[in-house]
Amino acid sequence: MKHRIYFGDNLPILQNLEDESINLIYIDPPFNTGKQQRRTRIKTSRSETGDRIGFSGNRYQTIEIGTQEYTDRFESSQAYLDFLKPRLTEAYRILSSNGSLYFHLDYREVHYCKVFLLDEIFGRECFLNEIIWAYDFGGRPKNKWPPKHDNILLYVKDAANYVFNYEDIERIPYMSPGLVGPDKARKGKVPTDTWWHTIVPTNSKERTGYPTQKPIAITNRIIQASSKPGDTVLDFFAGSGSLGESCISLDRQCILIDNNPQALKVMAQRFKDCNDIEWIDFDPKPYQMKT
């Protein structure tokens, strides 16, 4: 099984993929936040003149390891929709007859994308779920309810024929296990359309430092539910490559596309030990540093 990672504009790459050749698509495009998304990774070392004070009053010096960033800004919501429409049209064409699309957004554009793009391209009858990924991290504005969730729209190619592996989905604990009895409590439950899960912690081994990195647990759940071993899974806004890591561990073939050199550098390091990847228009060797 050979995985493929492309460096380039996703639209012409999508246009060259075969009809109905992809079993599952997950995309996490720019959210049109109007901001420059930026993450700086740091480490600290013990220093008598350091800029940080830690346990027992010891001082530590902050050292920047590197910064990843990209512009998440479009002139208007219409410009954002115009950017996405041809890409989603191609996504529909290349999706298999029983395939699914998971479209990851936030509250700013999700309603426009549902009504003006996905309902039109896939058909309203093929809308299966709006999944709410809820987390509790980051700033808390005092002038409104703090926004602490993302939206994931799930559409299928055919509302009467699609993959959903109910028994393969990992189970989670009941919130009130005393109400369901010991057997059910021990087995756990299949998640609903509201997923409570933290973002990738700053000190996690999973952390790549890439802005908007998504947790492996989220992409694992999507892949387990809506694809089968050996299937081909596509992410054409690949970012840090979380979907690819899930595919490799769950025996799916992945196709990842991104046009941000910093994203490709992160993926080069992330997949440095995987020998089954074909890198297209990108040389990963200079960035595959051993840690």
Secondary structure, 3 states (H helix, E strand, C coil): CCEEEEECCHHHHHHCCCCCCEEEEEECCCCCCCEEEEEEEEEEEECCCCCEECHHHCEEEEEEEEEEEEEECCCCHHHHHHHHHHHHHHHHHHEEEEEEEEEEECCCCHHHHHHHHHHHHCCHHHEEEEEEEECCCCCCCCCCCCCCEEEEEEEECCCCCCCCCHHHCCCECCCCHHHCCHHHHHHCECCCCEEECCCCCCCCCCCCCCCCCCCHHHHHHHHHHHCCCCCEEEECCCCCCHHHHHHHHCCCEEEEEECCHHHHHHHHHHCCCCCCEEEECCCCHHHCCCC
